[in-house]
Amino acid sequence: MVELNKFYIGESVKWMRDNLPDQFIDLTITSPPYDNLRTYKGFEFDYEAMLKELYRVTKDGGVVVWVVNDATVKGSETGTSFKQALCAKKIGFNLHDTQIYYKNNPIPTAGKRYHQHFEYMFVFSKNSPNTFNPIMEDCKYQGVANMKNRGQEGKLEYVKIKRTKTKKIGNVFKYSIGGGITTNDTIAYNHPAIFPDKLVEDQLRTWSNEGDIVFDPMCGSGTTCKMAWLNNRNFIGVDISEEYINNICIPRLQEYGW
């Protein structure tokens, strides 16, 4: 049996085949390489093989959060994000939610299009999720109210509803990014693509409970593993790059008592 709360160096698909049993992982949070926006030391990536193995090792009711975006090539977005989402559905995952990772302060872009502010966070579930701990916010209005609604025939009618004190937040998650903002861990910026600590924590708390096993098969700078460790989850981090594991992930986690 694989040891928890450890990092492993290896090609992730092969590593999963060799080391993880069926239905072992509660939650995966990962951001795969997409198109050629980053070189990642020249390593190749087969998203279909990766998704097939993730489906096998994910528990029934488990979740995979897949953070991805598209490059623009010859004036057209590649659609890589949608291809990967449709591939996951074909394999057997439910596309449980399509969330938006919105960047409050992205780097301005040139060209005949608006600045790119967001990436997709596809939430793939193996059947219905076992765990859902929604982030809540206060309602602006409370009490009983008459609301206009269209019935089956399309006519407006009044419906009496009781507003609650709190409600689930929407599925657009907004984060500021940049040096000292994405994370306070200076060492993490030695990796070419990191996502915010808070992004991982929000997804982690939503789709898992304390003691669950959280996985990142392309752990890069170790953000998923760090936030799992700090939130009393078990983690497994795998990356093909020995440099990323030994020079970023391990020393980064050691700063937090790992």
Number of C-alpha atoms within 10 A of each C-alpha: 6 10 11 14 18 14 21 19 18 16 17 22 19 12 17 19 14 10 10 17 14 15 16 18 24 25 27 27 24 22 21 19 20 19 17 11 13 11 12 17 9 7 10 11 16 10 17 15 14 17 23 17 20 28 24 20 19 23 20 19 16 25 30 29 25 22 21 21 22 18 16 12 10 7 10 9 12 16 13 15 22 15 12 18 22 14 16 23 15 12 15 16 24 19 17 18 13 16 19 18 23 19 18 13 12 14 12 9 11 9 7 7 8 9 12 13 16 19 16 20 27 23 22 26 27 22 16 14 18 15 16 12 14 15 14 12 12 12 13 10 11 12 9 11 13 11 11 12 13 11 11 7 6 8 9 12 11 12 12 11 11 10 14 13 13 14 14 12 13 12 12 14 17 16 18 13 18 15 11 10 13 18 18 12 16 11 14 24 17 13 16 12 14 19 20 19 19 18 17 20 17 15 22 24 19 14 24 23 18 13 14 18 20 28 27 25 26 22 27 29 27 28 28 29 28 25 22 26 20 14 15 13 21 20 25 23 26 25 23 21 19 14 14 20 22 14 16 21 25 17 15 21 19 10 10 10 8 13
